[in-house]
Protein backbone atom coordinates (compact mmCIF):
# COMPACT_ATOMS: atom_id res chain seq x y z
CA UNK A 1 0.00 0.00 0.00
CA UNK A 2 1.06 3.56 -0.72
CA UNK A 3 0.36 6.29 1.81
CA UNK A 4 -1.75 9.38 1.21
CA UNK A 5 -1.61 10.54 4.82
CA UNK A 6 -2.51 9.33 8.33
CA UNK A 7 -5.15 6.64 7.97
CA UNK A 8 -5.29 7.05 4.17
CA UNK A 9 -3.59 4.71 1.70
CA UNK A 10 -4.12 3.23 -1.73
CA UNK A 11 -3.42 -0.02 -3.52
CA UNK A 12 -2.32 -0.50 -7.13
CA UNK A 13 -4.51 -3.36 -8.36
CA UNK A 14 -2.15 -4.12 -11.29
CA UNK A 15 -5.08 -4.55 -13.67
CA UNK A 16 -4.06 -6.75 -16.62
CA UNK A 17 -0.54 -6.70 -15.16
CA UNK A 18 -0.40 -2.96 -15.87
CA UNK A 19 0.90 -0.70 -13.09
CA UNK A 20 -1.01 2.50 -12.35
CA UNK A 21 -4.22 1.53 -14.16
CA UNK A 22 -6.69 1.01 -11.27
CA UNK A 23 -6.30 2.18 -7.68
CA UNK A 24 -8.37 1.42 -4.60
CA UNK A 25 -8.26 3.99 -1.81
CA UNK A 26 -8.20 2.64 1.76
CA UNK A 27 -9.53 4.67 4.70
CA UNK A 28 -8.61 3.12 8.02
CA UNK A 29 -9.25 4.45 11.50
CA UNK A 30 -11.03 3.75 14.79
CA UNK A 31 -14.34 3.48 12.91
CA UNK A 32 -13.14 0.63 10.73
CA UNK A 33 -11.76 0.22 7.22
CA UNK A 34 -13.44 1.54 4.09
CA UNK A 35 -12.51 0.99 0.44
CA UNK A 36 -13.22 3.57 -2.25
CA UNK A 37 -13.81 1.72 -5.55
CA UNK A 38 -12.56 -1.82 -4.83
CA UNK A 39 -12.04 -2.59 -8.52
CA UNK A 40 -13.09 -5.70 -10.46
CA UNK A 41 -13.09 -9.21 -9.04
CA UNK A 42 -10.29 -10.12 -11.44
CA UNK A 43 -7.95 -8.00 -9.29
CA UNK A 44 -9.06 -9.31 -5.89
CA UNK A 45 -5.75 -11.15 -5.32
CA UNK A 46 -3.89 -7.83 -5.62
CA UNK A 47 -6.41 -6.11 -3.35
CA UNK A 48 -6.13 -8.86 -0.73
CA UNK A 49 -2.33 -8.78 -0.88
CA UNK A 50 -2.25 -5.01 -0.54
CA UNK A 51 -4.54 -5.07 2.47
CA UNK A 52 -2.53 -7.89 4.05
CA UNK A 53 0.65 -5.81 3.92
CA UNK A 54 -1.10 -3.35 6.24
CA UNK A 55 -2.41 -6.10 8.50
CA UNK A 56 -5.99 -5.70 7.21
CA UNK A 57 -8.08 -8.84 6.73
CA UNK A 58 -11.33 -9.01 4.72
CA UNK A 59 -13.19 -9.36 8.02
CA UNK A 60 -11.81 -5.95 9.10
CA UNK A 61 -13.59 -4.11 6.29
CA UNK A 62 -16.66 -2.14 7.28
CA UNK A 63 -17.64 -0.25 4.11
CA UNK A 64 -17.29 -0.06 0.34
CA UNK A 65 -17.71 3.45 -1.05
CA UNK A 66 -18.48 3.52 -4.78
CA UNK A 67 -18.04 6.50 -7.06
CA UNK A 68 -20.06 4.64 -9.71
CA UNK A 69 -20.97 1.12 -10.75
CA UNK A 70 -18.81 0.49 -13.81
CA UNK A 71 -17.13 -2.90 -13.59
CA UNK A 72 -13.59 -1.56 -13.20
CA UNK A 73 -14.72 0.34 -10.09
CA UNK A 74 -17.45 -1.72 -8.48
CA UNK A 75 -17.11 -5.26 -9.84
CA UNK A 76 -15.66 -6.86 -6.69
CA UNK A 77 -18.27 -5.37 -4.35
CA UNK A 78 -20.70 -8.28 -4.28
CA UNK A 79 -17.88 -10.76 -3.69
CA UNK A 80 -16.58 -8.66 -0.79
CA UNK A 81 -20.07 -8.54 0.74
CA UNK A 82 -20.43 -12.30 0.37
CA UNK A 83 -17.17 -12.69 2.29
CA UNK A 84 -18.21 -10.13 4.90
CA UNK A 85 -22.00 -9.62 5.10
CA UNK A 86 -21.71 -6.68 7.52
CA UNK A 87 -20.19 -4.44 4.83
CA UNK A 88 -22.07 -1.24 4.08
CA UNK A 89 -22.07 -0.30 0.39
CA UNK A 90 -22.51 3.36 -0.57
CA UNK A 91 -23.77 4.01 -4.09
CA UNK A 92 -25.79 6.61 -5.98
CA UNK A 93 -29.54 6.04 -6.18
CA UNK A 94 -29.40 5.47 -9.95
CA UNK A 95 -26.76 2.78 -9.54
CA UNK A 96 -28.21 1.01 -6.50
CA UNK A 97 -30.80 -1.11 -8.39
CA UNK A 98 -28.05 -2.45 -10.67
CA UNK A 99 -25.87 -3.43 -7.71
CA UNK A 100 -28.81 -5.38 -6.27
CA UNK A 101 -29.64 -6.97 -9.63
CA UNK A 102 -26.75 -6.58 -12.09
CA UNK A 103 -28.39 -8.45 -14.99
CA UNK A 104 -28.93 -5.36 -17.16
CA UNK A 105 -25.52 -3.94 -16.29
CA UNK A 106 -23.81 -7.18 -17.23
CA UNK A 107 -25.81 -7.50 -20.44
CA UNK A 108 -24.73 -3.99 -21.44
CA UNK A 109 -21.09 -4.71 -20.58
CA UNK A 110 -21.18 -7.98 -22.50
CA UNK A 111 -22.21 -6.09 -25.64
CA UNK A 112 -18.99 -4.09 -25.28
CA UNK A 113 -16.54 -6.77 -24.12
CA UNK A 114 -18.01 -10.03 -25.42
CA UNK A 115 -15.98 -13.12 -24.60
CA UNK A 116 -13.44 -10.98 -22.68
CA UNK A 117 -15.83 -10.34 -19.79
CA UNK A 118 -14.44 -12.94 -17.43
CA UNK A 119 -10.78 -12.27 -18.25
CA UNK A 120 -11.20 -8.56 -17.71
CA UNK A 121 -13.59 -8.36 -14.81
CA UNK A 122 -14.26 -11.72 -13.18
CA UNK A 123 -17.52 -12.30 -11.36
CA UNK A 124 -19.97 -9.52 -10.53
CA UNK A 125 -22.19 -10.75 -7.71
CA UNK A 126 -25.34 -8.93 -6.58
CA UNK A 127 -25.28 -6.92 -3.36
CA UNK A 128 -28.15 -7.58 -0.92
CA UNK A 129 -30.48 -4.59 -0.71
CA UNK A 130 -30.00 -4.51 3.06
CA UNK A 131 -26.30 -3.80 2.53
CA UNK A 132 -26.86 -0.77 0.29
CA UNK A 133 -26.66 2.81 1.54
CA UNK A 134 -28.27 4.87 -1.21
CA UNK A 135 -26.97 8.37 -1.95
CA UNK A 136 -28.39 11.29 -3.89
CA UNK A 137 -25.64 13.84 -3.25
CA UNK A 138 -25.44 16.38 -0.46
CA UNK A 139 -24.98 13.84 2.32
CA UNK A 140 -22.15 13.46 4.77
CA UNK A 141 -20.99 9.95 5.65
CA UNK A 142 -18.68 8.74 8.40
CA UNK A 143 -16.55 5.75 7.42
CA UNK A 144 -13.00 4.54 7.92
CA UNK A 145 -12.45 7.10 10.65
CA UNK A 146 -13.19 9.93 8.20
CA UNK A 147 -16.01 12.34 7.44
CA UNK A 148 -16.82 12.52 3.73
CA UNK A 149 -18.98 15.08 1.94
CA UNK A 150 -20.93 13.58 -0.96
CA UNK A 151 -21.65 15.35 -4.25
CA UNK A 152 -23.54 14.15 -7.30
CA UNK A 153 -21.07 14.47 -10.21
CA UNK A 154 -22.58 13.11 -13.44
CA UNK A 155 -21.01 13.41 -16.88
CA UNK A 156 -18.92 10.28 -17.12
CA UNK A 157 -21.86 8.31 -15.74
CA UNK A 158 -25.34 9.31 -14.65
CA UNK A 159 -24.78 7.44 -11.36
CA UNK A 160 -21.47 9.06 -10.42
CA UNK A 161 -20.78 10.63 -7.03
CA UNK A 162 -17.59 12.12 -5.57
CA UNK A 163 -16.45 12.39 -1.96
CA UNK A 164 -14.48 15.11 -0.21
CA UNK A 165 -12.53 14.47 2.97
CA UNK A 166 -12.09 18.08 4.02
CA UNK A 167 -9.89 17.21 7.00
CA UNK A 168 -7.37 15.43 4.79
CA UNK A 169 -7.83 17.77 1.83
CA UNK A 170 -8.50 14.91 -0.59
CA UNK A 171 -11.41 14.58 -3.03
CA UNK A 172 -12.11 11.02 -4.21
CA UNK A 173 -13.43 11.66 -7.70
CA UNK A 174 -13.59 8.32 -9.50
CA UNK A 175 -13.60 9.03 -13.25
CA UNK A 176 -15.01 12.56 -13.07
CA UNK A 177 -11.45 13.97 -13.00
CA UNK A 178 -10.31 11.73 -15.85
CA UNK A 179 -7.39 9.35 -16.34
CA UNK A 180 -3.86 10.44 -15.46
CA UNK A 181 -0.72 8.40 -14.86
CA UNK A 182 2.86 9.67 -14.47
CA UNK A 183 2.69 12.78 -16.59
CA UNK A 184 0.81 15.92 -17.53
CA UNK A 185 -1.69 14.26 -19.89
CA UNK A 186 -5.24 13.99 -18.51
CA UNK A 187 -7.49 11.78 -20.66
CA UNK A 188 -11.27 12.08 -20.79
CA UNK A 189 -12.74 8.55 -20.45
CA UNK A 190 -15.94 8.48 -22.51
CA UNK A 191 -17.37 4.93 -22.67
CA UNK A 192 -21.06 4.45 -23.45
CA UNK A 193 -23.85 4.65 -22.56
CA UNK A 194 -24.46 7.94 -20.75
CA UNK A 195 -21.66 10.41 -21.42
CA UNK A 196 -22.85 14.01 -21.03
CA UNK A 197 -20.07 16.55 -21.48
CA UNK A 198 -22.22 19.55 -20.52
CA UNK A 199 -23.07 18.03 -17.16
CA UNK A 200 -19.47 16.85 -16.81
CA UNK A 201 -18.19 20.42 -17.02
CA UNK A 202 -20.68 21.35 -14.28
CA UNK A 203 -19.37 18.50 -12.14
CA UNK A 204 -15.80 19.76 -12.58
CA UNK A 205 -16.93 23.18 -11.39
CA UNK A 206 -18.58 21.61 -8.34
CA UNK A 207 -15.42 19.68 -7.45
CA UNK A 208 -13.41 22.84 -7.95
CA UNK A 209 -15.71 24.70 -5.54
CA UNK A 210 -14.50 22.37 -2.78
CA UNK A 211 -11.01 23.82 -3.33
CA UNK A 212 -9.45 20.41 -2.64
CA UNK A 213 -5.66 20.43 -2.35
CA UNK A 214 -5.53 16.91 -3.82
CA UNK A 215 -7.63 14.83 -6.20
CA UNK A 216 -7.62 11.04 -5.95
CA UNK A 217 -8.36 9.29 -9.26
CA UNK A 218 -9.24 5.64 -9.58
CA UNK A 219 -7.12 5.83 -12.79
CA UNK A 220 -4.66 6.68 -11.17
CA UNK A 221 -3.71 7.99 -7.77
CA UNK A 222 -3.27 11.38 -6.08
CA UNK A 223 -2.69 14.60 -8.03
CA UNK A 224 -2.23 18.21 -7.06
CA UNK A 225 -2.72 21.08 -7.48
CA UNK A 226 -6.33 20.24 -8.18
CA UNK A 227 -7.08 23.41 -10.11
CA UNK A 228 -4.36 22.74 -12.67
CA UNK A 229 -5.51 19.16 -13.09
CA UNK A 230 -9.17 20.13 -13.59
CA UNK A 231 -8.15 22.73 -16.17
CA UNK A 232 -6.13 20.15 -18.10
CA UNK A 233 -9.10 17.80 -18.14
CA UNK A 234 -11.50 20.54 -19.25
CA UNK A 235 -9.18 21.27 -22.18
CA UNK A 236 -9.02 17.58 -23.10
CA UNK A 237 -12.82 17.31 -22.93
CA UNK A 238 -13.10 20.06 -25.53
CA UNK A 239 -10.46 18.32 -27.64
CA UNK A 240 -12.20 14.93 -27.39
CA UNK A 241 -15.53 16.42 -28.45
CA UNK A 242 -13.84 18.11 -31.40
CA UNK A 243 -12.26 14.81 -32.48
CA UNK A 244 -15.60 13.09 -32.10
CA UNK A 245 -17.27 15.62 -34.38
CA UNK A 246 -14.46 15.33 -36.92
CA UNK A 247 -14.84 11.54 -36.92
CA UNK A 248 -18.57 11.75 -37.51
CA UNK A 249 -18.00 14.10 -40.44
CA UNK A 250 -15.91 11.46 -42.22
CA UNK A 251 -17.49 9.72 -45.20
CA UNK A 252 -16.91 6.33 -43.60
CA UNK A 253 -18.49 3.53 -41.61
CA UNK A 254 -18.74 3.80 -37.86
CA UNK A 255 -16.09 1.09 -37.59
CA UNK A 256 -13.70 3.24 -39.60
CA UNK A 257 -14.64 6.36 -37.64
CA UNK A 258 -13.92 4.56 -34.37
CA UNK A 259 -10.55 3.37 -35.67
CA UNK A 260 -9.67 6.90 -36.84
CA UNK A 261 -10.58 8.41 -33.45
CA UNK A 262 -8.68 5.75 -31.46
CA UNK A 263 -5.62 6.17 -33.69
CA UNK A 264 -5.63 9.94 -33.17
CA UNK A 265 -5.72 9.55 -29.38
CA UNK A 266 -3.07 6.83 -29.48
CA UNK A 267 -0.70 8.84 -31.68
CA UNK A 268 -1.07 11.92 -29.51
CA UNK A 269 -0.23 9.91 -26.41
CA UNK A 270 2.76 8.24 -28.08
CA UNK A 271 4.16 11.70 -28.80
CA UNK A 272 3.74 12.74 -25.18
CA UNK A 273 4.35 9.59 -23.13
CA UNK A 274 5.80 6.98 -25.49
CA UNK A 275 4.39 3.73 -26.83
CA UNK A 276 4.31 1.90 -23.49
CA UNK A 277 2.66 4.88 -21.81
CA UNK A 278 0.03 5.11 -24.54
CA UNK A 279 -0.80 1.43 -24.10
CA UNK A 280 -1.17 1.89 -20.35
CA UNK A 281 -3.59 4.76 -20.93
CA UNK A 282 -5.56 2.52 -23.29
CA UNK A 283 -5.81 -0.15 -20.58
CA UNK A 284 -7.13 2.43 -18.11
CA UNK A 285 -9.47 4.21 -20.54
CA UNK A 286 -10.12 2.35 -23.79
CA UNK A 287 -9.85 4.69 -26.81
CA UNK A 288 -12.22 2.65 -29.01
CA UNK A 289 -14.94 2.65 -26.37
CA UNK A 290 -14.24 6.32 -25.88
CA UNK A 291 -15.37 6.93 -29.47
CA UNK A 292 -18.59 5.02 -28.93
CA UNK A 293 -19.52 7.10 -25.92
CA UNK A 294 -18.67 10.48 -27.45
CA UNK A 295 -20.35 9.61 -30.75
CA UNK A 296 -23.50 8.61 -28.91
CA UNK A 297 -23.46 11.88 -26.96
CA UNK A 298 -23.04 14.02 -30.08
CA UNK A 299 -25.75 12.14 -31.97
CA UNK A 300 -28.18 12.43 -29.06
CA UNK A 301 -27.66 16.18 -29.14
CA UNK A 302 -28.63 16.07 -32.80
CA UNK A 303 -25.47 17.82 -33.93
CA UNK A 304 -23.46 14.94 -35.36
C-alpha positions as CSV (number, residue, x, y, z in Angstrom):
1,X,0.0,0.0,0.0
2,X,1.1,3.6,-0.7
3,X,0.4,6.3,1.8
4,X,-1.8,9.4,1.2
5,X,-1.6,10.5,4.8
6,X,-2.5,9.3,8.3
7,X,-5.2,6.6,8.0
8,X,-5.3,7.0,4.2
9,X,-3.6,4.7,1.7
10,X,-4.1,3.2,-1.7
11,X,-3.4,0.0,-3.5
12,X,-2.3,-0.5,-7.1
13,X,-4.5,-3.4,-8.4
14,X,-2.1,-4.1,-11.3
15,X,-5.1,-4.6,-13.7
16,X,-4.1,-6.8,-16.6
17,X,-0.5,-6.7,-15.2
18,X,-0.4,-3.0,-15.9
19,X,0.9,-0.7,-13.1
20,X,-1.0,2.5,-12.3
21,X,-4.2,1.5,-14.2
22,X,-6.7,1.0,-11.3
23,X,-6.3,2.2,-7.7
24,X,-8.4,1.4,-4.6
25,X,-8.3,4.0,-1.8
26,X,-8.2,2.6,1.8
27,X,-9.5,4.7,4.7
28,X,-8.6,3.1,8.0
29,X,-9.2,4.5,11.5
30,X,-11.0,3.8,14.8
31,X,-14.3,3.5,12.9
32,X,-13.1,0.6,10.7
33,X,-11.8,0.2,7.2
34,X,-13.4,1.5,4.1
35,X,-12.5,1.0,0.4
36,X,-13.2,3.6,-2.2
37,X,-13.8,1.7,-5.5
38,X,-12.6,-1.8,-4.8
39,X,-12.0,-2.6,-8.5
40,X,-13.1,-5.7,-10.5
41,X,-13.1,-9.2,-9.0
42,X,-10.3,-10.1,-11.4
43,X,-7.9,-8.0,-9.3
44,X,-9.1,-9.3,-5.9
45,X,-5.7,-11.1,-5.3
46,X,-3.9,-7.8,-5.6
47,X,-6.4,-6.1,-3.3
48,X,-6.1,-8.9,-0.7
49,X,-2.3,-8.8,-0.9
50,X,-2.3,-5.0,-0.5
51,X,-4.5,-5.1,2.5
52,X,-2.5,-7.9,4.0
53,X,0.6,-5.8,3.9
54,X,-1.1,-3.4,6.2
55,X,-2.4,-6.1,8.5
56,X,-6.0,-5.7,7.2
57,X,-8.1,-8.8,6.7
58,X,-11.3,-9.0,4.7
59,X,-13.2,-9.4,8.0
60,X,-11.8,-6.0,9.1
61,X,-13.6,-4.1,6.3
62,X,-16.7,-2.1,7.3
63,X,-17.6,-0.3,4.1
64,X,-17.3,-0.1,0.3
65,X,-17.7,3.5,-1.1
66,X,-18.5,3.5,-4.8
67,X,-18.0,6.5,-7.1
68,X,-20.1,4.6,-9.7
69,X,-21.0,1.1,-10.7
70,X,-18.8,0.5,-13.8
71,X,-17.1,-2.9,-13.6
72,X,-13.6,-1.6,-13.2
73,X,-14.7,0.3,-10.1
74,X,-17.5,-1.7,-8.5
75,X,-17.1,-5.3,-9.8
76,X,-15.7,-6.9,-6.7
77,X,-18.3,-5.4,-4.3
78,X,-20.7,-8.3,-4.3
79,X,-17.9,-10.8,-3.7
80,X,-16.6,-8.7,-0.8
81,X,-20.1,-8.5,0.7
82,X,-20.4,-12.3,0.4
83,X,-17.2,-12.7,2.3
84,X,-18.2,-10.1,4.9
85,X,-22.0,-9.6,5.1
86,X,-21.7,-6.7,7.5
87,X,-20.2,-4.4,4.8
88,X,-22.1,-1.2,4.1
89,X,-22.1,-0.3,0.4
90,X,-22.5,3.4,-0.6
91,X,-23.8,4.0,-4.1
92,X,-25.8,6.6,-6.0
93,X,-29.5,6.0,-6.2
94,X,-29.4,5.5,-9.9
95,X,-26.8,2.8,-9.5
96,X,-28.2,1.0,-6.5
97,X,-30.8,-1.1,-8.4
98,X,-28.0,-2.5,-10.7
99,X,-25.9,-3.4,-7.7
100,X,-28.8,-5.4,-6.3
101,X,-29.6,-7.0,-9.6
102,X,-26.8,-6.6,-12.1
103,X,-28.4,-8.5,-15.0
104,X,-28.9,-5.4,-17.2
105,X,-25.5,-3.9,-16.3
106,X,-23.8,-7.2,-17.2
107,X,-25.8,-7.5,-20.4
108,X,-24.7,-4.0,-21.4
109,X,-21.1,-4.7,-20.6
110,X,-21.2,-8.0,-22.5
111,X,-22.2,-6.1,-25.6
112,X,-19.0,-4.1,-25.3
113,X,-16.5,-6.8,-24.1
114,X,-18.0,-10.0,-25.4
115,X,-16.0,-13.1,-24.6
116,X,-13.4,-11.0,-22.7
117,X,-15.8,-10.3,-19.8
118,X,-14.4,-12.9,-17.4
119,X,-10.8,-12.3,-18.2
120,X,-11.2,-8.6,-17.7
121,X,-13.6,-8.4,-14.8
122,X,-14.3,-11.7,-13.2
123,X,-17.5,-12.3,-11.4
124,X,-20.0,-9.5,-10.5
125,X,-22.2,-10.7,-7.7
126,X,-25.3,-8.9,-6.6
127,X,-25.3,-6.9,-3.4
128,X,-28.1,-7.6,-0.9
129,X,-30.5,-4.6,-0.7
130,X,-30.0,-4.5,3.1
131,X,-26.3,-3.8,2.5
132,X,-26.9,-0.8,0.3
133,X,-26.7,2.8,1.5
134,X,-28.3,4.9,-1.2
135,X,-27.0,8.4,-2.0
136,X,-28.4,11.3,-3.9
137,X,-25.6,13.8,-3.2
138,X,-25.4,16.4,-0.5
139,X,-25.0,13.8,2.3
140,X,-22.1,13.5,4.8
141,X,-21.0,9.9,5.7
142,X,-18.7,8.7,8.4
143,X,-16.6,5.7,7.4
144,X,-13.0,4.5,7.9
145,X,-12.5,7.1,10.7
146,X,-13.2,9.9,8.2
147,X,-16.0,12.3,7.4
148,X,-16.8,12.5,3.7
149,X,-19.0,15.1,1.9
150,X,-20.9,13.6,-1.0
151,X,-21.7,15.3,-4.3
152,X,-23.5,14.2,-7.3
153,X,-21.1,14.5,-10.2
154,X,-22.6,13.1,-13.4
155,X,-21.0,13.4,-16.9
156,X,-18.9,10.3,-17.1
157,X,-21.9,8.3,-15.7
158,X,-25.3,9.3,-14.6
159,X,-24.8,7.4,-11.4
160,X,-21.5,9.1,-10.4
161,X,-20.8,10.6,-7.0
162,X,-17.6,12.1,-5.6
163,X,-16.5,12.4,-2.0
164,X,-14.5,15.1,-0.2
165,X,-12.5,14.5,3.0
166,X,-12.1,18.1,4.0
167,X,-9.9,17.2,7.0
168,X,-7.4,15.4,4.8
169,X,-7.8,17.8,1.8
170,X,-8.5,14.9,-0.6
171,X,-11.4,14.6,-3.0
172,X,-12.1,11.0,-4.2
173,X,-13.4,11.7,-7.7
174,X,-13.6,8.3,-9.5
175,X,-13.6,9.0,-13.2
176,X,-15.0,12.6,-13.1
177,X,-11.5,14.0,-13.0
178,X,-10.3,11.7,-15.8
179,X,-7.4,9.3,-16.3
180,X,-3.9,10.4,-15.5
181,X,-0.7,8.4,-14.9
182,X,2.9,9.7,-14.5
183,X,2.7,12.8,-16.6
184,X,0.8,15.9,-17.5
185,X,-1.7,14.3,-19.9
186,X,-5.2,14.0,-18.5
187,X,-7.5,11.8,-20.7
188,X,-11.3,12.1,-20.8
189,X,-12.7,8.6,-20.4
190,X,-15.9,8.5,-22.5
191,X,-17.4,4.9,-22.7
192,X,-21.1,4.5,-23.5
193,X,-23.8,4.6,-22.6
194,X,-24.5,7.9,-20.7
195,X,-21.7,10.4,-21.4
196,X,-22.9,14.0,-21.0
197,X,-20.1,16.5,-21.5
198,X,-22.2,19.6,-20.5
199,X,-23.1,18.0,-17.2
200,X,-19.5,16.9,-16.8
201,X,-18.2,20.4,-17.0
202,X,-20.7,21.4,-14.3
203,X,-19.4,18.5,-12.1
204,X,-15.8,19.8,-12.6
205,X,-16.9,23.2,-11.4
206,X,-18.6,21.6,-8.3
207,X,-15.4,19.7,-7.4
208,X,-13.4,22.8,-7.9
209,X,-15.7,24.7,-5.5
210,X,-14.5,22.4,-2.8
211,X,-11.0,23.8,-3.3
212,X,-9.5,20.4,-2.6
213,X,-5.7,20.4,-2.3
214,X,-5.5,16.9,-3.8
215,X,-7.6,14.8,-6.2
216,X,-7.6,11.0,-6.0
217,X,-8.4,9.3,-9.3
218,X,-9.2,5.6,-9.6
219,X,-7.1,5.8,-12.8
220,X,-4.7,6.7,-11.2
221,X,-3.7,8.0,-7.8
222,X,-3.3,11.4,-6.1
223,X,-2.7,14.6,-8.0
224,X,-2.2,18.2,-7.1
225,X,-2.7,21.1,-7.5
226,X,-6.3,20.2,-8.2
227,X,-7.1,23.4,-10.1
228,X,-4.4,22.7,-12.7
229,X,-5.5,19.2,-13.1
230,X,-9.2,20.1,-13.6
231,X,-8.1,22.7,-16.2
232,X,-6.1,20.1,-18.1
233,X,-9.1,17.8,-18.1
234,X,-11.5,20.5,-19.3
235,X,-9.2,21.3,-22.2
236,X,-9.0,17.6,-23.1
237,X,-12.8,17.3,-22.9
238,X,-13.1,20.1,-25.5
239,X,-10.5,18.3,-27.6
240,X,-12.2,14.9,-27.4
241,X,-15.5,16.4,-28.4
242,X,-13.8,18.1,-31.4
243,X,-12.3,14.8,-32.5
244,X,-15.6,13.1,-32.1
245,X,-17.3,15.6,-34.4
246,X,-14.5,15.3,-36.9
247,X,-14.8,11.5,-36.9
248,X,-18.6,11.7,-37.5
249,X,-18.0,14.1,-40.4
250,X,-15.9,11.5,-42.2
251,X,-17.5,9.7,-45.2
252,X,-16.9,6.3,-43.6
253,X,-18.5,3.5,-41.6
254,X,-18.7,3.8,-37.9
255,X,-16.1,1.1,-37.6
256,X,-13.7,3.2,-39.6
257,X,-14.6,6.4,-37.6
258,X,-13.9,4.6,-34.4
259,X,-10.6,3.4,-35.7
260,X,-9.7,6.9,-36.8
261,X,-10.6,8.4,-33.4
262,X,-8.7,5.8,-31.5
263,X,-5.6,6.2,-33.7
264,X,-5.6,9.9,-33.2
265,X,-5.7,9.5,-29.4
266,X,-3.1,6.8,-29.5
267,X,-0.7,8.8,-31.7
268,X,-1.1,11.9,-29.5
269,X,-0.2,9.9,-26.4
270,X,2.8,8.2,-28.1
271,X,4.2,11.7,-28.8
272,X,3.7,12.7,-25.2
273,X,4.4,9.6,-23.1
274,X,5.8,7.0,-25.5
275,X,4.4,3.7,-26.8
276,X,4.3,1.9,-23.5
277,X,2.7,4.9,-21.8
278,X,0.0,5.1,-24.5
279,X,-0.8,1.4,-24.1
280,X,-1.2,1.9,-20.4
281,X,-3.6,4.8,-20.9
282,X,-5.6,2.5,-23.3
283,X,-5.8,-0.1,-20.6
284,X,-7.1,2.4,-18.1
285,X,-9.5,4.2,-20.5
286,X,-10.1,2.4,-23.8
287,X,-9.9,4.7,-26.8
288,X,-12.2,2.6,-29.0
289,X,-14.9,2.6,-26.4
290,X,-14.2,6.3,-25.9
291,X,-15.4,6.9,-29.5
292,X,-18.6,5.0,-28.9
293,X,-19.5,7.1,-25.9
294,X,-18.7,10.5,-27.4
295,X,-20.3,9.6,-30.7
296,X,-23.5,8.6,-28.9
297,X,-23.5,11.9,-27.0
298,X,-23.0,14.0,-30.1
299,X,-25.8,12.1,-32.0
300,X,-28.2,12.4,-29.1
301,X,-27.7,16.2,-29.1
302,X,-28.6,16.1,-32.8
303,X,-25.5,17.8,-33.9
304,X,-23.5,14.9,-35.4
